[in-house]
Amino acid sequence: MKPILSGPIPAFRRDLEITQIDYQGQPMLLLNDALGLQPESVLVSPLVVFVASVFDGKKTARDVRSDLARHKVILSEEEVQSVADQLEKKGFLETEAAAAQRLHLLDEFRRSPVRKWAAGARGLPENPLEFAALLGRFSQDPKGPGEPAPPGADGLPPLGLVSPHIDFFRGGPTYAWAYQELAKRRPPDVIVALGVAHLAPNSPWVMTKKSYETPYGPMEVDEALYEEIRGELWYDPLEEEWVHAKEHSLEFQALWLKHIWRRETPRWVPLLCSGFHRFCTDSPPSSVPTIEGAVRSIGRILSQKARQGRRVMVLAGVDFAHVGRRFGDAQDVTADLRSKIEALDRASLEQALRLEADPFFLSGIGDGAWRKVCGLSALYTALRWIQDLSNGNDVSGRLLSYDQAEDPAGGIVSFASAVFDGGPTQKK
């Protein structure tokens, strides 16, 4: 056994995806590298992830042992060090080697003409038929909407759609509610898609011209609308384009869109949003001149498209509360806490369904932002642009599904699906 290091253990990487699976009758956790630094997923016990959740880059093995003891997990310093050694060998700790590899992969992304398919590393099938069967099971799940919508549906496209971005195996039925609603409709002419940039870039919105690869073919960018939107930003939205490389919040939407509409899928403009609350800790984004100016000017562009008869749909791939040890909280998630989170989430969603963007945002940052609503800025932007698309006409927001799922590393994540109808683009 290696000697115990006297210095701090490197931090457990926060850009890992952790999925709970059943392996030989035992609950196990699948660690997947969200950036692709390590191409292979690794199966570990829940105890390993629990121990790793204490690694913050500051604590020594002795410190970690003491922290674990307070949670009635008794390990020796040698055992803590062994967990650290295993994770470091797999590249799951924040080391200099991991940082160097990250730079290499990001350079590779910049040179690629497309945003390559990444969801296969998350256990999703690459065969379109297998993928369709998986999505069909989500529809028929007890939490799902039931049988998939029949082909050839002819309803008018909505102004807006809210979908989760949690992994399919936990949120599949809630995705199915959103995309079965779309399957009943004709495709819009173009989609403006807003996802969450989990790697926290500096840019408020990060864009890309790269097509998103899917098993059904590429999800292509509407270059004309891309250029119009880009022209209203005060910075280069491609400066941090690398955050699109492995980000799942829009890739999962591309998969569903291509699944339901296939060759009829319209082009889109994908934007990844960082957190606006760093600009406005106790006020809405409308109080920040740069953010507000861009939201308004892009909204005017979309409004004009709608007046000209072009059907534009705004899509938000967002989740809501993130509470528990995985997300830096000390408390355990109890039944009472789950109920409290749901009540607050539903109150925020009611504001969103009424297109009350500022109150919705304030509900997310209130009380120290303890719910950690990761889709806050993306959905705020979507609500503003859905309102602009209405051109003063009534818009009806409808909640389709709400759910919560346990995080394998400790905690819960909440998510929902909703649809917005109305406005001049939907008049026959």
Secondary structure, DSSP 8 states (H G I E B T S, - for coil): -----SS----B-TTEEEEEEEETTEEEEEEEETT-SS-S-EEE-HHHHHHHTT--SS--HHHHHHHHHHTT----HHHHHHHHHHHHHTT-B--HHHHHHHHHHHHHHHH-SEE---GGGGT--SSHHHHHHHHHHHHHSTTS-SS---TT--B---SEEEE--S-HHHHHHHHHHHHHHHHTB---SEEEEEEE-TT--SSSEEE--SEE--TT--B-B-HHHHHHHHTT-SS-TTTTGGGGTT-HHHHHHHHHHHHHHGGG--EEEEEEE--GGGT-SSS-GGGSHHHHHHHHHHHHHHHHHHHTT--EEEEEE----EESGGGT--S---HHHHHHHHHHHHHHHHHHHTT-HHHHHHHHHGGGGTT--TTHHHHHHHHHHHHHHHTTS-EEEEEEEEEEEE-TTSSEEEEEEEEEEESGGG--
